[in-house]
Amino acid sequence: MVRETDTTSPRIIRRPLSISPLPTRFVVGYFALQEELRQARQKLAELKNRLSGEEVMVVRDITKEEAKEEIRQLFSKGQTLYYSDIVKELGLDLELVVDVCNELESEGVVGVDANI
């Protein structure tokens, strides 16, 4: 044992072994958050894998009149279009597209292709 009066030997201080100067509850909380983050990243990776073959589309929010004009311009190119073509091309909601196409058909602007 070393005495304080002995200046030739280093003083030995005994402390409990600790991996962090933080209180235990913070360390435990940190590791719990690390595990939650690991699980969240794993779930995100799983979702990305499932959706990798899927197409994600952002639907624009426009008025019915704006949609009608855009759809009318699309049909003016003279091609046959399915509802899905219009939805993809213009980024519109399917219900809105069907609604507008029905109106355009009743106005005689577009018609159903009998060859399909």
C-alpha positions in Angstrom: 0.0 0.0 0.0 1.2 3.4 -0.9 1.2 6.2 1.7 0.5 9.8 0.9 3.8 10.8 2.3 5.7 8.5 -0.1 6.4 10.7 -3.1 8.5 8.2 -5.0 5.7 5.9 -5.9 2.6 6.8 -7.9 -0.6 7.1 -6.0 -3.1 4.4 -6.8 -6.8 5.3 -6.8 -9.3 2.6 -7.0 -12.6 3.3 -8.9 -15.3 0.9 -10.1 -14.7 -0.2 -13.7 -17.0 1.7 -16.0 -17.3 2.0 -19.8 -18.7 5.4 -19.7 -18.7 8.4 -17.3 -22.4 8.8 -18.0 -25.0 7.4 -15.6 -26.0 3.8 -16.3 -29.6 4.8 -17.4 -28.2 7.0 -20.2 -25.9 4.2 -21.4 -28.8 1.7 -21.3 -31.0 4.2 -23.1 -28.4 4.8 -25.7 -28.0 1.1 -26.5 -31.8 0.7 -26.6 -32.0 3.6 -29.2 -29.2 2.0 -31.2 -31.2 -1.2 -31.4 -34.4 0.6 -32.4 -32.5 2.4 -35.1 -31.0 -0.9 -36.4 -34.5 -2.4 -36.5 -35.9 0.6 -38.3 -33.2 0.5 -40.9 -33.8 -3.2 -41.4 -37.5 -2.6 -41.9 -36.8 0.2 -44.4 -34.5 -2.0 -46.3 -37.2 -4.7 -46.5 -39.7 -2.2 -47.7 -37.3 -0.9 -50.4 -36.8 -4.5 -51.6 -40.5 -5.1 -51.8 -41.1 -1.9 -53.6 -38.1 -2.1 -55.9 -40.3 -3.5 -58.8 -43.2 -1.1 -58.1 -43.6 2.3 -59.7 -44.3 5.2 -57.5 -46.3 8.1 -58.9 -47.0 11.5 -57.5 -50.5 12.7 -58.2 -50.8 16.4 -59.0 -53.6 18.4 -57.4 -55.2 20.5 -60.1 -58.8 21.7 -60.7 -61.2 19.7 -62.9 -61.1 22.4 -65.5 -57.3 22.3 -65.7 -57.4 18.6 -66.0 -60.0 18.8 -68.7 -57.8 21.1 -70.8 -54.7 19.0 -70.3 -56.7 15.8 -71.3 -58.2 17.5 -74.3 -54.6 18.5 -75.4 -53.4 15.0 -74.9 -56.2 13.6 -77.1 -55.5 16.2 -79.8 -52.4 14.3 -80.7 -54.7 11.7 -82.3 -53.7 8.6 -80.4 -55.8 6.1 -78.6 -55.4 6.4 -74.8 -56.5 4.3 -71.9 -57.3 5.9 -68.5 -54.0 4.5 -67.2 -52.1 6.2 -70.0 -53.6 9.6 -69.1 -53.0 9.1 -65.4 -49.3 8.3 -66.0 -48.8 10.9 -68.6 -50.4 13.8 -66.7 -49.9 12.6 -63.1 -53.6 12.9 -62.3 -55.9 11.0 -60.0 -57.7 8.1 -61.8 -61.2 9.2 -60.6 -60.6 12.7 -61.9 -59.5 11.3 -65.3 -62.5 9.0 -65.6 -64.8 11.9 -64.7 -63.3 14.3 -67.2 -63.2 11.7 -70.0 -66.9 11.0 -69.5 -67.6 14.7 -69.8 -65.5 15.0 -72.9 -67.3 12.0 -74.4 -70.7 13.4 -73.6 -69.6 16.7 -75.3 -68.5 14.8 -78.4 -64.8 15.8 -78.0 -63.6 12.2 -77.6 -65.1 8.8 -78.3 -64.7 5.2 -77.4 -62.6 3.3 -80.0 -64.7 0.5 -81.3 -61.7 -1.5 -82.5 -60.5 -2.1 -78.9 
